[in-house]
Amino acid sequence: MRLTIAIACALVCGCANLGQYTWVNDYPEAPAPVEKEYVIKPGDVLQIRVFNQEGMSARAKVRNDGKVSLPFLNDVTAAGHSPNSFAKELQVKLKEFIKVPVVTVSLEETRPVMVSVLGEVAKQGGYQVEAGTGVLQLLANAGGLTELAHKDRIFVLRRDPNPVRIRFSFELLSRLDNRASSFRIQSGDVVVVE
């Protein structure tokens, strides 16, 4: 957690020198995601079932190296595959032990989104939140704004694709009819309340 806060502070200092920001309503909306198969990432939790072979089935978390440990197969690379393609790869590997293996892989949990909240909030620090979390919900997780907070100086610092400071006001976040309320946090974002 200290590393997360240190990285967040470095990001804050790097963006603070710019002094520039973009209001959330002027920030370009991300294009709608194209429907495609989910790609397994480190931190995801998978349920791997081998039909009629409970001893070979497992619930496994994808490690940072992208692998999972499975009975009989030991370490197998899961990251980068879709659940379906990973199931097919496991079926091929299990033919050494079973005549006709039938494998299903389902995603039980996705990797949590890691963000940092700094500045005039009750509880500064790193937070794990679900994908799709909004700024207002993240501020609530951090205990809300302090008495010293400027309610129109809430920033999201985002590195990808280019470093940018996105400015919010509490009033915009509290209304449902604008881009601020529909803005979604991404992994690695830093929220700063001045």
Order of alpha helices (4+ residues) and beta strands (2+ residues): alpha-beta-beta-beta-beta-beta-alpha-beta-beta-beta-alpha-beta-beta-alpha-alpha-beta
